[in-house]
Amino acid sequence: MASIEPIIIDPDMQIKVLRQEELEKLHHATQTVLQETGVRFPSARALKIFAEAGADVDFNTQIVKLSPGLLMKALGKAPRSIRLGSRWDETLDLVLDGRRSYCGTAGTGTVTVDSDTGQERPSTKKDTAMMARVADYLASIGFYWPMVAPLDKPHELLPLHEMEASFLNTEKHVLTASCVNETSAHAAVEMARAVAGSTEQMIARPPLSAIISPISPLNNDAEALDAALIFAEAGLPVGFATMPVMGSTGPASIAGALVLGNAELLSAICLLQLAFPGSPVTYPFFSGMMNPYTGDCVVTTRNQFLFYAGTTQLGHFYDLPVMSSFGGSDLCDHAGWQVGKDDAVDAYYICATGPDLLPSLGMMETYTRLHPEKLILDDDIIQSIRSMARGIPVNKETLNVEEIGNVGPGGHFLDTEYTLKNLRDLWDPGICHQWSPDEGAFADPLKAAQQKLKWILANHAPEPLDASCRKTLDQIIKTAEKAL
């Protein structure tokens, strides 16, 4: 049975990387960029919405400039607390109200490495479905971003096949970042409505949310903007995932990249709130740094966790649900020391800042390569962080003064009632301490992860969608295929 265990960080344990006056400086710098430089919105519909609201719109250059008053008035309409629904079970819904952090899978890669043979190949719809089942089982995962693209399907239909494979194989909330035109967005809304059962249920507990990406610096894609407006009009949550790369598409400073991405994000959120006041939105802010030797994007530098910590505070400064990140690795092999160091250190630091969503688990090589067992290894990291967040329970039972007194000096606790009752829960071994009786030692973590992956795939399946819904999803894809 699927379950979800969010991370809850006590306010006294939260990490703050920016002081209040620094947040205000970032805010004022963002306002200056939006008022004096502006952002390009190459969509006739978007330009009309901005113009009617009183923004400074140049229809020739498609540049929109926003006054601080208009910006803040629009942002004030965005809800702080939103719900991301599961298929049916309300206990699997995600409530984004700043009190807990939900981890999810990262996406969307193009290469899958077979965990048995080690051979890599283009990813398929079967891989998308397989990882949805694994994510459905792991309690550390609150939502499923399709981890790989189904490259065995027609290119135009990739996002719809991703969603079908996801909805069929997990009860948890599904996030799509692949619907970047009107046709796929309309089809995605129909899929979400079919899974929810009605328009009313889809709006109350949306089983699907969308991510649309601006193009740094200060630009947008026309079709993606129109897709975002379609999602928002239907009542589905939308996040504009800005991704400035420091040194190339963003300035070579963390503060500068925060200002640039913040301007892109807030202006896009402003568009949705002007068009559909109160529509649910998220604040997804990702980044990387340019490798000065090759020009490639690097996502796990020494300073990257500082950037993501800043995004959490900045998004919460505007009372918006924040989607932050960590991991992704710049390497192609998950067995090395660097991958474990990057994922574990960054994961704890970012979780301790208190973001609402973390779509960060399971991917390699800048989120392009899937080693299926890596999701098991990352799950183990999150389980450790959850233990850290819980802290040390100190109460009459755990202090156990009476039992200590009964044992006394020179005794032992091997047969005491409390120890016999609680040792198994305290042990909680995880992947790194899977005991192998045959070898008389702990199993290799990578082999243990592969074994757990096989066990999940052999023993776990989500509650199936009913036949009518499955038929509807299939028909939506066939209709879209004709349209495309």
Secondary structure, 3 states (H helix, E strand, C coil): CCCCCCECCCHHHCCCCCCHHHHHHHHHHHHHHHHHHCEECCCHHHHHHHHHHCCEEECCCCEEECCHHHHHHHHCCCCCCEEECCCCCHHHCEEECCCCEEEEECCCECEEECCCCCCEEECCHHHHHHHHHHHHHCCCEEEECCCECCCCCCHHHHHHHHHHHHHHHCCCEEEECCCCCHHHHHHHHHHHHHHHCCHHHHHHCCCEEEEECCECCCECCHHHHHHHHHHHHHCCCEEECECCEECCCECCCHHHHHHHHHHHHHHHHHHHHHHCCCCCEEEEECCEEECCCCCCEECCCCCHHHHHHHHHHHHHHCCCCEECCCCCCCCCCCCCHHHHHHHHHHHHHHHCCCCCEEEEECEECCCCEECCCHHHHHHHHHHHHHHHHHCCCCCHHHHCHHHHHHHCCCCCCCCCHHHHHHHHHHHCCCHHHCEECCCCEECCHHHHHHHHHHHHHHHCCCCCCCHHHHHHHHHHHHHHHHHC
